[in-house]
Amino acid sequence: MAKNYILIMVTCRSEEEARKISERLLAKRLVACANILPKIESRFWWKGKVDSASELLLTMKTVRSNFKKIESEVKRLHSYEVPEIIALPIVLGSRDYLDWISQNIV
């Protein structure tokens, strides 16, 4: 694969927040696709203690070269002090789908 395709994961406080972030990134053509997975329970360390939150998971498909721009937009739009912004490599994928990602991003 010539391009470095990635899957970015961002946990969000609300459906409204996840939609706002995904709509902005899609409008800027930084991501080709965004999925909002509802109702996940997150458990994590925060400010010295174990905490929990009911969240949604936003996943987005793009290429590695867009990560910094996406990270900047998410930080600007997100309500969390330290939002989760994690990218995983897409190691394999349908050539048709990967080509579709390439055709739908800048």
C-alpha positions in Angstrom: 0.0 0.0 0.0 1.6 3.2 -1.1 -0.4 5.4 1.3 -0.4 5.1 5.0 -4.1 4.6 5.8 -5.1 5.0 9.4 -8.1 4.7 11.7 -8.4 7.5 14.2 -10.4 7.0 17.5 -11.8 9.8 19.6 -14.0 9.4 22.6 -16.7 12.0 23.0 -18.9 13.2 25.8 -22.1 13.5 23.7 -23.6 12.6 20.4 -23.7 16.3 19.6 -20.0 16.6 20.1 -19.2 13.5 18.0 -21.4 14.8 15.2 -19.8 18.3 15.4 -16.3 16.9 15.1 -17.1 14.4 12.4 -19.1 17.0 10.3 -16.2 19.5 10.5 -13.6 16.9 9.5 -15.7 15.6 6.7 -16.4 19.1 5.4 -12.7 19.8 5.3 -12.2 16.4 3.6 -9.6 15.4 6.2 -11.5 12.1 6.7 -13.4 10.0 4.2 -15.7 8.3 6.7 -16.7 8.7 10.3 -18.6 6.3 12.5 -20.2 7.1 15.8 -20.5 4.1 18.1 -23.0 4.8 21.0 -22.9 4.2 24.6 -19.5 2.9 25.7 -18.3 2.9 29.3 -14.8 4.2 29.8 -12.7 3.6 32.9 -9.5 5.6 33.3 -7.0 7.3 35.6 -7.7 11.1 35.9 -6.1 13.5 38.3 -4.8 10.7 40.6 -7.9 8.5 40.8 -9.8 6.0 38.8 -12.8 7.6 37.1 -15.4 6.6 34.7 -17.6 8.1 32.0 -20.4 7.2 29.6 -19.1 8.2 26.2 -19.4 7.6 22.5 -16.6 6.4 20.2 -15.9 8.3 17.0 -13.8 6.4 14.5 -12.6 8.0 11.3 -10.7 6.7 8.2 -8.0 8.8 6.6 -4.3 8.8 5.8 -1.4 9.5 8.1 -0.5 12.8 6.5 -3.8 14.3 7.7 -3.3 13.4 11.4 -1.8 16.7 12.6 -4.6 18.7 11.0 -7.2 16.3 12.4 -5.6 16.5 15.9 -5.7 20.3 15.8 -9.3 20.4 14.8 -10.4 17.8 17.4 -8.5 19.7 20.2 -10.2 22.9 19.1 -13.7 21.4 19.0 -13.6 18.9 21.9 -14.9 19.6 25.4 -12.2 17.5 27.2 -9.1 19.0 28.7 -7.1 16.0 27.2 -9.2 14.3 24.5 -8.3 10.8 23.3 -6.9 11.1 19.8 -5.4 7.8 18.8 -4.4 6.6 15.3 -4.0 3.0 14.4 -2.5 1.8 11.1 -4.8 0.0 8.6 -2.5 -2.9 7.8 -4.7 -4.5 5.2 -7.9 -3.5 3.5 -10.0 -4.0 0.3 -8.2 -2.2 -2.5 -11.6 -0.8 -3.6 -12.2 0.7 -0.1 -8.7 2.1 0.3 -9.0 3.7 -3.1 -12.4 5.2 -2.1 -10.7 6.7 1.0 -8.0 8.3 -1.2 -10.6 9.7 -3.6 -12.6 11.4 -0.8 -9.9 13.2 1.2 -7.5 16.1 0.5 
